[in-house]
Amino acid sequence: MKVLSIGIHPDDADFGTGGLLLVHARSGNETVILDLTEGELSTNGTVEERREEAQRSAHVLGISARINCRLPDCGINRCNTEQLACLVRHLRKIRPDILLVPYWVDDHPDHVEGSYLMMRARYTAGLVNFLPGDEPYRVPVLLFYPCRRTFTPTFVADVTGVYEDKERSVLCFESQVGRSSGHRVTHLNSPLFLERLGARARSFGALIGVERGEGYLATEPLPLDVRGWLFPAGEGM
């Protein structure tokens, strides 16, 4: 089993899917984060700081690999053929069973464009005549996770037992969630950010009668037996 989580910036996947990645990693499954950009236009933090933070978070989450495509921050374009080809190559190389992608309804243009670009890459990776020579592959299961906007989930993963470690991974991104001298105020470094993240987890968890949950949205039919490997080791939905 291999799970691939897409982050548009080097913290999106951790904030949105860290709990499910922890559950899979601790069940012995392979987990990978593919960040599309290095967040070089972020209000706070340098590229070097964000690289280090991303690796520290990866260590907390126990993921198998973390890769960065180095697409241009605020320059992601769903119609850009070079960007599409880059993502197709990664999908064909990693060959995940489950693909986690940011929800396409969002305030940040990169989240919107990145979501549509990943949908296109997932489909195109299965075409024999696109980048011929590479073995085609189409990810069987595509799920969306919320960033700034949420939704009514198709599935909820019980992340109660790993939530403290997910929060530790979030706190690794000190340049984003911390408010050091010289940092500009953003929604991420608001004192309410962790509270809001926890409130979302409690809200999703309440839908399935657990303390903390992560919600995921499916937009296509999935086989009934997919539940057992979406949420291993008895995790709920």
C-alpha positions as CSV (number, residue, x, y, z in Angstrom):
1,M,0.0,0.0,0.0
2,K,1.3,3.4,-1.0
3,V,-0.3,6.8,-0.2
4,L,0.8,10.0,-1.9
5,S,-0.3,13.3,-0.5
6,I,0.0,16.5,-2.6
7,G,1.0,19.8,-1.0
8,I,0.8,22.9,-3.1
9,H,3.1,24.6,-0.6
10,P,5.5,22.9,1.8
11,D,2.9,22.6,4.7
12,D,-0.4,22.0,3.0
13,A,-0.2,18.2,3.0
14,D,1.0,18.1,6.6
15,F,-1.9,20.4,7.8
16,G,-4.6,18.6,5.8
17,T,-3.5,14.9,5.7
18,G,-0.9,14.5,8.5
19,G,-3.2,12.3,10.6
20,L,-4.0,9.8,7.8
21,L,-0.3,9.7,6.8
22,L,0.6,8.9,10.4
23,V,-2.0,6.1,10.5
24,H,-0.7,4.5,7.3
25,A,3.0,4.9,8.2
26,R,2.3,3.2,11.6
27,S,0.5,0.4,9.8
28,G,3.6,-0.3,7.8
29,N,2.4,1.4,4.6
30,E,4.6,3.6,2.4
31,T,3.7,7.3,2.6
32,V,5.0,10.1,0.3
33,I,4.5,13.8,0.2
34,L,4.9,15.6,-3.1
35,D,5.1,19.4,-2.7
36,L,4.5,21.3,-5.9
37,T,6.3,24.6,-4.9
38,E,8.8,25.8,-2.4
39,G,6.6,28.6,-1.2
40,E,9.1,31.2,-2.3
41,L,6.6,34.0,-2.3
42,S,5.4,33.3,1.2
43,T,4.8,36.3,3.5
44,N,7.1,34.8,6.1
45,G,10.0,32.4,5.9
46,T,12.7,31.8,3.4
47,V,13.0,28.9,1.0
48,E,15.8,27.4,3.1
49,E,13.8,27.7,6.3
50,R,10.8,26.0,4.7
51,R,12.9,23.2,3.3
52,E,14.2,22.4,6.8
53,E,10.7,22.7,8.4
54,A,9.3,20.4,5.8
55,Q,11.9,17.7,6.5
56,R,11.4,18.0,10.3
57,S,7.7,17.6,9.8
58,A,8.3,14.6,7.5
59,H,10.3,13.0,10.3
60,V,7.5,13.5,12.8
61,L,5.0,12.0,10.3
62,G,7.3,9.1,9.6
63,I,6.8,9.4,5.8
64,S,9.0,7.4,3.4
65,A,9.9,10.2,1.1
66,R,9.3,13.9,0.5
67,I,9.8,15.4,-2.9
68,N,9.5,19.0,-4.2
69,C,8.6,19.7,-7.9
70,R,9.8,23.3,-7.6
71,L,7.0,24.7,-9.7
72,P,6.7,28.5,-9.5
73,D,4.9,29.7,-6.4
74,C,1.8,31.7,-7.6
75,G,2.6,30.4,-11.1
76,I,0.9,27.0,-11.2
77,N,-1.2,26.7,-14.3
78,R,-3.5,23.8,-15.0
79,C,-2.9,24.2,-18.8
80,N,0.9,24.3,-18.6
81,T,2.2,21.2,-20.5
82,E,5.7,21.3,-18.8
83,Q,4.1,21.4,-15.3
84,L,1.8,18.6,-16.4
85,A,4.7,16.4,-17.7
86,C,6.6,16.9,-14.4
87,L,3.7,15.6,-12.3
88,V,2.9,12.8,-14.7
89,R,6.5,11.5,-14.4
90,H,6.3,11.6,-10.6
91,L,2.9,9.7,-10.6
92,R,4.3,7.0,-12.9
93,K,7.5,6.7,-10.8
94,I,5.8,6.6,-7.4
95,R,2.7,4.7,-8.5
96,P,0.6,5.3,-5.4
97,D,-2.6,3.4,-4.5
98,I,-4.2,6.5,-3.0
99,L,-3.8,10.1,-4.1
100,L,-4.7,12.9,-1.7
101,V,-5.2,16.3,-3.4
102,P,-6.3,19.7,-2.1
103,Y,-9.9,20.6,-2.6
104,W,-10.4,22.6,-5.7
105,V,-12.6,25.2,-4.0
106,D,-10.2,27.5,-2.2
107,D,-9.2,31.2,-1.7
108,H,-5.6,30.6,-2.9
109,P,-5.2,30.6,-6.7
110,D,-2.4,28.0,-6.4
111,H,-4.6,25.6,-4.5
112,V,-7.2,25.9,-7.2
113,E,-4.8,25.6,-10.1
114,G,-2.8,22.9,-8.4
115,S,-5.9,20.8,-7.7
116,Y,-7.0,20.9,-11.3
117,L,-3.5,20.3,-12.5
118,M,-3.3,17.1,-10.3
119,M,-6.6,15.9,-11.6
120,R,-5.3,16.3,-15.1
121,A,-2.0,14.7,-14.3
122,R,-3.7,11.7,-12.7
123,Y,-5.7,11.1,-15.9
124,T,-2.9,11.9,-18.3
125,A,-0.5,9.5,-16.5
126,G,-2.6,6.6,-17.8
127,L,-2.3,7.6,-21.4
128,V,0.1,5.4,-23.4
129,N,1.0,8.1,-25.9
130,F,1.7,10.9,-23.4
131,L,5.5,10.8,-22.8
132,P,5.9,7.5,-24.6
133,G,8.6,5.3,-23.1
134,D,7.4,5.8,-19.5
135,E,5.1,3.0,-18.3
136,P,1.6,4.5,-18.0
137,Y,-0.2,4.4,-14.6
138,R,-3.5,5.8,-13.3
139,V,-3.9,6.1,-9.5
140,P,-7.0,4.0,-8.5
141,V,-8.3,6.2,-5.7
142,L,-8.4,10.0,-5.7
143,L,-9.5,11.8,-2.6
144,F,-9.6,15.6,-1.9
145,Y,-8.8,17.2,1.5
146,P,-9.7,20.7,2.7
147,C,-7.3,23.6,2.9
148,R,-9.0,26.9,3.6
149,R,-12.5,25.8,2.5
150,T,-14.2,22.7,3.8
151,F,-16.9,20.3,2.5
152,T,-19.3,17.5,3.6
153,P,-16.9,14.5,3.5
154,T,-17.4,11.2,1.8
155,F,-15.0,9.6,4.3
156,V,-13.7,10.5,7.7
157,A,-10.5,9.0,9.1
158,D,-10.3,8.6,12.8
159,V,-7.0,10.3,13.7
160,T,-7.7,10.6,17.5
161,G,-4.8,8.4,18.4
162,V,-2.2,10.3,16.3
163,Y,-3.5,13.9,16.5
164,E,-0.9,15.1,19.0
165,D,1.8,14.0,16.7
166,K,0.0,15.7,13.8
167,E,0.0,18.9,15.8
168,R,3.7,18.4,16.5
169,S,4.3,18.2,12.7
170,V,2.3,21.4,12.2
171,L,4.4,23.2,14.8
172,C,7.6,22.3,12.8
173,F,6.6,25.0,10.4
174,E,7.8,27.8,12.7
175,S,8.2,30.4,10.0
176,Q,4.5,30.0,9.1
177,V,2.7,29.3,12.4
178,G,5.0,31.1,14.7
179,R,5.1,34.9,15.2
180,S,8.7,35.8,15.7
181,S,10.1,39.3,15.6
182,G,9.7,40.7,12.1
183,H,7.0,38.2,11.0
184,R,4.0,39.8,9.4
185,V,0.6,38.8,10.8
186,T,-1.2,36.1,8.7
187,H,-4.1,33.7,9.3
188,L,-1.5,30.9,9.9
189,N,0.3,32.7,12.7
190,S,-2.8,33.9,14.4
191,P,-3.1,32.6,18.0
192,L,-6.4,31.0,16.8
193,F,-4.9,28.9,14.0
194,L,-4.2,25.8,16.0
195,E,-7.6,26.2,17.7
196,R,-9.3,26.4,14.3
197,L,-7.4,23.3,13.1
198,G,-8.4,21.4,16.2
199,A,-12.0,22.6,15.8
200,R,-12.1,21.2,12.2
201,A,-10.7,17.9,13.5
202,R,-13.4,17.7,16.2
203,S,-16.1,18.6,13.7
204,F,-15.1,15.9,11.3
205,G,-14.6,13.4,14.2
206,A,-18.1,14.2,15.5
207,L,-19.6,12.9,12.2
208,I,-18.3,9.4,13.0
209,G,-18.5,9.6,16.8
210,V,-14.8,10.0,17.5
211,E,-12.7,12.7,19.1
212,R,-10.7,13.8,16.1
213,G,-11.1,13.2,12.4
214,E,-9.8,14.2,8.9
215,G,-12.4,14.5,6.2
216,Y,-11.9,13.4,2.6
217,L,-14.1,13.9,-0.5
218,A,-14.5,11.4,-3.3
219,T,-16.0,12.5,-6.6
220,E,-16.2,9.1,-8.3
221,P,-17.6,5.7,-7.3
222,L,-15.2,3.6,-5.2
223,P,-15.4,-0.2,-4.6
224,L,-16.9,-1.1,-1.3
225,D,-13.8,-3.0,-0.2
226,V,-11.7,0.1,-0.5
227,R,-12.6,1.1,3.1
228,G,-10.3,-1.5,4.6
229,W,-7.2,0.0,3.0
230,L,-8.2,3.6,3.1
231,F,-8.2,3.5,6.9
232,P,-6.0,0.6,8.1
233,A,-5.7,-0.9,11.5
234,G,-9.4,-0.5,12.4
235,E,-9.5,3.3,11.8
236,G,-13.0,4.6,11.5
237,M,-15.0,6.3,8.8
